[in-house]
Amino acid sequence: MPGHAQDRAFVGNVVQAIEAYGSGALGPAEIPLDAVDRIVAIGSDGMMNAVAEARRARLKRYFRPDHRAIASINLPMR
């Protein structure tokens, strides 16, 4: 449960969460996605691939055409 008035809660994957935020399904966006010029994402290679594909397709309408995305892939330590 959100702890502050500006917090949002979502159950799903990161692509679905970004889409819900961008579409207004989570309420008014404090920072509209079309104002975002950089995305920094950290996660598994599978998640990074999903986000990269969605950013070029499903999520494209929400972001500025000139935004930059930076991804860091976490690998399991052995």
Secondary structure as UniProt FT lines:
FT   TURN            5..6
FT   HELIX           14..23
FT   TURN            24..26
FT   HELIX           33..35
FT   STRAND          38..43
FT   HELIX           45..56
FT   TURN            57..59
FT   HELIX           60..62
FT   TURN            65..66
FT   STRAND          68..73
//
